């Protein structure tokens, strides 16, 4: 998991160095993504019957 997220961040930074990264995360994984610099930017909402939140990692 962590290696995949780290690699995805590296690829995004290589392609779009001045852009942040926005993800839709299951709410139960908020703390996991916070470890990579993502911040929650929405209130929880349902997606496929599960609570999710929007998260952003600044550029």
C-alpha positions in Angstrom: 0.0 0.0 0.0 2.5 2.6 1.1 4.9 1.9 -1.8 2.1 2.2 -4.3 1.0 5.6 -2.9 4.5 6.9 -2.8 5.1 5.9 -6.4 1.8 7.5 -7.5 2.8 10.7 -5.8 6.2 10.7 -7.5 4.6 10.2 -10.9 2.0 13.0 -10.4 4.8 15.3 -9.2 6.9 14.4 -12.3 4.0 15.1 -14.7 2.3 18.0 -12.9 5.0 19.5 -10.6 3.0 22.7 -9.8 -0.3 20.9 -9.2 -1.7 19.4 -6.0 -3.2 15.9 -5.9 -6.9 15.4 -5.2 -8.3 12.0 -4.2 -11.6 10.5 -3.0 -10.8 8.3 0.0 -12.9 6.0 2.1 -13.3 7.9 5.3 -11.8 5.0 7.3 -8.5 5.6 5.4 -8.2 9.3 6.2 -5.3 8.8 8.7 -3.5 6.6 6.2 -3.5 9.3 3.5 -2.6 12.0 6.1 0.7 10.2 6.5 1.4 11.2 2.9 0.5 14.9 3.3 -3.1 14.7 2.2 -5.7 17.0 4.0 -9.4 16.4 4.2 -11.3 19.1 2.3 -14.9 17.9 2.4 -17.5 16.6 4.8 -18.2 12.9 4.5 -20.5 11.7 1.7 -21.7 8.3 0.5 -20.1 6.7 -2.5 -21.2 3.1 -3.3 -22.8 3.0 0.2 -19.6 3.8 2.0 -18.6 7.1 3.7 -15.9 8.9 1.6 -14.1 12.3 1.9 -12.2 14.4 -0.6 -8.6 14.9 0.2 -5.9 17.2 -1.3 -2.1 17.0 -1.1 -0.7 20.5 -1.9 1.9 20.9 -4.6 
